[in-house]
């Protein structure tokens, strides 16, 4: 599971899918978007990311499972402008 913050989710997903994202995502082939949160406050988004990164894996799995029980790739739902 990869957790990160970005100002442009669609662009970041493309970077990961083409091997230009983080080394972690490249190493573990992280290329599906199964959960996302939106925030207008970058400081709050970074704080939330750091909290989630410290969580046990089971908590992260539950968060995803509650929001997206089929683990469907949500990237197609992104509205790009």
N, C-alpha and C positions, 0 to 999 in steps of 0.2 A: 504494500500500500504506500502510495506517495502522497504527501501533503505539501502544498505550496501556496504561495500568494502571487497573484499577477493582476495587472491593470487591464489586460486584454486576454481573456480566457481562450478565445478562438485561436488567436495567434500562438499562445503558449502550447495549446494542444497540437497545433501543426508542427511546432518545434520538436515536441516530444516524439511525434509520429515519424519525423524525418531524421531522428537521431541527433538533433541539435538542442535538445532540452538538457536537463540536468544529467550528470553522470549516473546518479542513482536510477533515474527513469530509464536511461539507456541500458544500464547493466541488467536491470530486472524486467525490461520490456514493458514498462508501464505506458500503455497507450489507450486505455479506456477511461472515460469520465463517468464514474458511477455515483458521485456525490459532489455537490458544490454549494457554497454559501456566498451570498452577495453582501457587500458592505460599502457604504459611501465613505467610510472613515478608514483610511489606510492603516492608521495606528491600531484601530480596533481589529482590523483584519489580521494584522501581523500578530497581535496578542492572541487571537483565536487560533491561528495556525500553530503558534508555540504551545498553547494548551493541548491541542489535539495531538501534536507530535509527542508529547509526554504521556499521553494516555496509553494504557495497556492495549494490545492488539484487539482483544475481545471487545473493548468499548468502541473502538473504531468500526469493527465489524457490525456491532449493534446499530451504530449511527447510520451506516449505509443500509443495513437491512430494513430499518424502520422507514427510511425515506425512499428506498428503491429495492423492494424485496426480490425483484427478478434480476438485479444487477445489470439492468439495461444500460447500454452506452448512451449517455445523455447528450453527447456532443451534437447530435442532430437537432436537438431542441434549442441550441444557441441561436439567438437573433443577432446577426451581424449587420453592421451598417456600412 
